[in-house]
Amino acid sequence: MEYAYFEGNIVNIDEAKISIKTNSIHYGTLVFEGIRAYYNENHNQLYILFSDAHYKRLLTNARAMFMYLNKTPEELTSITKGLLKKSEIKTDTYIRPFIYFKDLALTPKLKDFTPEVAIYTYNFGRYLDTSKGIHAKVSSWRRNSDNSIPSRWKVAGAYVNSALAKTEALMSGYDEAILLNEHGTLSEGSGENIFIIRGKKLITPSFSEGILEGITRSAIIKLAKNELFLEIEERTVSRSELYAADEVFLTGTAAEITPVVAIDNRPIKDGEIGNITKKLQNLYFHAVRGDIERYKHWLTPVYD
């Protein structure tokens, strides 16, 4: 049986319905998160990854959209655990919480509406091929600017920008899009942060480049610094620097760590997954399943 958290209760998924008149559907004002949970058979345990960080970001973004929800990150984590238990999930799963204005009103504004939260699970699998590496295209679409629709907020309407870029890439024979910002410098993928490696330096666009403040991004920086002793640079990155990189990879809750082996038909180095990317993948995939004790604070166990 599949369940969802909807209007204050855990209900059968078929009961979790909203009206076609719902305000947030029409104006893209819904804010959301994507959270992964990983099952470890040896531990007989399902671990929610970065639950507190995701729910803090969700509530922060909601407040920026004048959505004041009477919930804490701890309460939302508890609800999520209850939902996963009720669903008896014992496999990797994807969790989609979102906050929306439930009012049946056709007015493009953010004030004097009523926010509601819903949470459901989804059998997502792999979003991109993390084992072989992907081919990416620098998109003709620019990432929306911070003074237009901030990319650091996970707001539904902003993802039209991502959909345009991703579709262009797919229709051109690529796996993913890489977007530049309004200044023509590197921003991020359609739904992922981006890293390049040059020598022993791990380089990624800074928050001022119009990117999502990625939770996986932050985790990878910690792994690279603490485990591989790489020098970290968060700065402006030019498009041409992509082509000169030794390695390139994307990160995100959905994408995890996805190697990029070619960009705009140019192979990255020798066109194979790089050694540093492989090491980071190995560390990350062990950490998220609870196999590295020093990173267990990233995880929330579901089953007592």
N, C-alpha and C positions, 0 to 999 in steps of 0.2 A: 504494500500500500504506500502511496506517495502522499506526503503531507506538506503543508506550508504554514507559516505564521502569518495570520491575516486578521486585521482589526481586533488585535488583542488576544487571539486564541490560535492554538494549533489545530488546523482543520484539514480535511481531505482536500487535495489539490483542486478538485473539481468545484469546491465551494469558494475558492479564492478568486472571486471575479470582481472587476470594477466596471463601472458604467462607461459607455462610449462618450458620455458627456464630461468625464473627469478632466479637470482643468489641466493637470500636468501632462496629459497625453497630447493636448492640442498645442502647448507652448514649450514643450521640452524642458520643463523646470524640475523634473525628477532628478534627484542625486542618488548615486549608487556606489556600491563597492563590489569587488570580486574577491572572494576568499577561498583558498584551497584548504582541504583537509586530506591528510595522507594516512593510509592505513598500514600499520606494521604488523604483519602476521606473527612474527616472533614475539612481539609484545602483547598480541591480541588487543591492540589499542588503536583508536582513531585519534589523530592529533590535528587540531585546528591550528593553522599557521598564522601567526601575527594577529590573532583575534583582537586584542586590545588596541593595537596600532590602527587596524582597519576601522574599527568602530569609533575611535577617536577622530580619525580623518572624516568619516561619514558625518559625524555630528558637527564637526568644524565647518565642513562644506555646507551642511544644512543651515547652520546659523548664518552663513554668508548669504544664503538665499532666503533669509527671513523665515526659515522653518525651525521653530522652537519646539523640539520634541522632549517630552518629559521622561527621558530615558538616559541612563548612563552607559558607558562602554561595558561595564561589568554586567549590567542587567541585560544588555543585548547579547553578550557572550553566553549568559545563562540561558536565555531563550533559544539561542542557536544550539547549545548542547542538548536542550530538551527536544528540539526538532529532530536532531540527528539520532537521538536515542529512540524517539517515537518511530522514526523511519527505519530503525534497526540497520543503519548503514555500516557495513564493514568492508568498504572498498574506498579507493580514492574518490573524492567527490569535490564538486565546485559549489560554493554557496553564494547566492546573490541576494544581499539585503538592499533595500532601496527605500527612500523617503519621498513621498509625493504629496501634492495638494489634492485631497480627495473631493474638494468642492465641485459641484456641477455648475460651473460658471464659465462663460466664454469671454474672459477679460484678461489681456496680457499684463499682469501685474504680479507682485510678490507679497503684497500686504493684505491683511484681513482675510486670509485663507486658513484652512485647517490642515496641518500636516499629519500624515499617517505613515507607519512603517510596515513593510512586508518583507518576508524572508522565504526563499525557497532554495532547493538544491537541484543540481543539474549534473548529469553524467557527461562531463566535458571531454575527458581524455586529453590528448595532446593538442594544443592550439596550433603549434608549429612543429616542424620536424627538428627535435633537439639532438637527434643522433647523427644525421648526415649533413646538417647545415643547409641554409637557404640562400636563394638569390634574391637580392633586393634592388629596388629602383628608387632613385631620388625623384620624388614626386614633383609634378608641375604645380600642385596645390601647396600653398604656404600654411604653416601652423597658425591657427587663430591667435591674435595678439592678446596680451594681458589686459589691454584697455578695450577689448571687444568682448570675448568670452574667455576668461582665464583658464588656461590648460591645467593649472594646478587644482582646479575644482573638477570632480568627476560628475559633470552635469550632462544629462542625456542629450540636450540640444547641441552641445559642443561636439558630439561624436558624429554629426553630419560631416564635419571636416575630415574625420578619420575614415568614414565610409567612402567619401569621394576619393581619397588618396589610395585606400586599400583596393577599391574597385578598379581604379586606373592601373594599378600595379598588376592585379590578377589578369585583367583583359590584355595587358601587354606581355604576358607570359612570365611574370615574376611571382614570387611568393609573398612579398611584403613591400610596403612603401616606407621610405625614409623622408621625413619632412624637414624643410628648412623653415626658419622663422621669418618674420617680416623684414629682418635685416639681411637675409640671405645666408645666415650661418646655421650650423647644425642644431636641430631641435631634438626630435625623437622619432620613433616609428609610429605607425598608425595607432598602436595601443601598447607601446613598449618604450622604455628608456633605452638608450644606446651607449655602448662603451667601445673605445678603441684601445688597442695595446700597441705601444711603440717602445721596443726594448723592454725595460723593466718598469715602464710607466703605464698605469691604467688611467685613461683620460676619458672624461665624460662631460657633456655640457652642464653648466651650472644652472641653478634654478632661474636665474635672470634671462635664460635663453628661451623661455616659454615652454617649460616642460612640466609634466606631472611630478610632484614630490613623491617619487616612487618608494614604496616600502621594500620591495625586492631590491631595488637600486641600492638602498641604504645597507641592506644585508650583504650584498655582494661587495660593496666597498669595505665593510668590516672583514669579510673573509679574505679579500685580497690583501688588506693591510696586515691583519693579525696572523694569517696562516701562510701566505705566500710572500710577505714582506715587500710588496710592491709599493712604489711611490704613487700617490694618488693626486691627480690634477683635475679639479672641477673648474672649467673655464670655457671661453668661446672657442669653438672648433669650426674651421672652414670646411667647405665641401671637399676641396681637393685633398685635405688631410685624410679623408676616408680612404682614398685610393692609395695613399702611402702607408697605410697601417699594416702592422704585422698580423694583427688579428682584429676582428670585429664581432661583437655579439649584442644581442638584445636581451633585456630583462623585463619581467613583469610577473604578476601572479599567474596569469594565463600562460604567458610565453615561457615562464621559468628562466632558464638560460638557453637561448637559442643562438647557435653560431651562425654568422653570416659569412659565406665563403666566396661570394661575388657581389659586386655592386655596379650597376649600369654596364653589365657585361665585362667588367674588369675583375679578374680573380684577385682575391685578397691574399697577398704573398703567393703561396703555391696552390691556392684554391682548395686547401684542406683545412679541417678544424685544427686550430692551433693548440699547442701544449698547455698554455696557461688557461685557455678556455676549458679544456678537458679537465684540468685540475679543479677549477672552480665549479664545474658541473658536478664532479664527483663529491666534493665537499658539500655542496648545497643539497644534493639529493640524499646524502646520508644524514645531514642535519635535520631536514624537514621530516624525516621518518623517525626521529628520536634516537638515532644511532650514535650521535656525538654528544656526550654528556654536557659539555660546556656550552652547548647551544640549545639545551632543553628549555631554557627560559623563553625561547621563541614560540613554544608549543603549549596548547591547552588540551589536555587529555579529555576525551568525551566520556569514556566508560570508567566508572569508579571501581 
